Amino acid sequence: VSARLTITTGDPVTDLGARSVVQFEHRHGIIDLSWGHPDPALLPVAGIRKAAAGALDRYGPDALAYGASAGPAPLLAQIADRLEVVDGRRPDGDELLVTAGNSHGIDLVSTALLHSGDVVLVESPTYHLALRVFRDHGLEVRPVACDDVGLRLDTLADVVRSERDRGRTPRLLYIIPTFHNPTGRLMSAERRGDLIEAARALDLRILEDDVYRELSYGEKPPGSLWSMDDQATVVRLGSFAKSLAPGLRVGFLTADPATVRQISNSGVLESGGGIAHFAALIVADFMSTGEYAKHIENLRRAYRSRRDALVHACQEVMPAGASWSIPTGGYFLWVTLPGNVDPEALRAAAEREGMSFMTGVPFQVDGQGEQAIRLAFSRYSEADLREAMARFARASI
Ligand SMILES: Cc1ncc(COP(=O)(O)O)c(C=O)c1O
């Protein structure tokens, strides 16, 4: 009763206690490079307002009806056109499905292709929250080591063999070949081809998380694993979370027709219709007017300068013996620290100075120490990044 009273009289955000509109938690006095979130200043509020009006004008009540299971045709057509440009392969209509983003895509694929107790292989390190989704499904996760150009195929074969010796059959490899989170690494074209062959030989499906493809700051990245696959080995997940706005919750999945059909015939899509139908039509409108392509160019420019500002600051302040490679896309700089620096202690000291970051531990399957830290350059301006690293320098003395 009191909640109802306060909602009608006050500010709904504070009256609902700790509940907030957004996930980001602002910590007073801290420039927090631990979040892989976009800068709110780069979210196209006016453009999305216009696209929402455009979707309502064009589709009227159909914009608010239950949507087609695989997603509304106008968005499917826009995504197919865009993939032809940025990925060199255009999916056919029956190879594409709209999702609520890549987190949701991982969840959908875990439901459709896996059973509780199955083994999933991941890169080491990997996106920490994918680990959470797999574990929500009762899946067992095993790490596979990487080198500078991507997953090590000798180790992949060893891990599969040793799992089989234990009576377990790995079914799926989850991988982020393009501007990896957390390392920023780009898998080479050659390794991509070899990986697909290796996966087939090992009877593994590949779940490719392609969330950062649009955010490239140098040469165009190699085509996705999916773009190279003609034998239903790869399911690729794409998202508008990083390239447009995470709050829209719109992404997509490309795979062979049988897998797409299996997912689009699932109970959740039969019951609720297409995922995020209205948001999907907003994205379709935003793409059809050419706003999306312009927006991507702006993002690339903005994030490229932020990356440069952060790399430059690191050159000045990182302790002797620290190493990193310059990411050519994505959100993150991954710094390996010398053995005499404890990442956790460094983070505590950095927070006392007014900045923060993630240590490498959560990105490890076994949660064991990784002598590295992840700095996200997506959420803050160049000036804030420089200030953050000046504070970091004071912490590392
Ligand atoms: C590798 C990776 N996959 C998925 C996600 C989440 O994607 P979405 O917002 O589309 O669910 C992120 C976000 O940080 C990510 O880095």
The ligand as an ORCA input file, in Angstrom:
! r2SCAN-3c Opt
* xyz 0 1
  C      31.138    -10.899    -26.121
  C      29.822    -10.334    -25.700
  N      28.702    -10.998    -25.971
  C      27.498    -10.525    -25.617
  C      27.371     -9.336    -24.930
  C      26.009     -8.867    -24.575
  O      25.306     -8.643    -25.760
  P      23.811     -8.153    -25.808
  O      23.748     -6.817    -25.148
  O      23.496     -8.137    -27.261
  O      22.995     -9.161    -25.058
  C      28.518     -8.596    -24.643
  C      28.410     -7.336    -23.893
  O      29.296     -6.911    -23.208
  C      29.770     -9.109    -25.034
  O      30.913     -8.458    -24.777
*
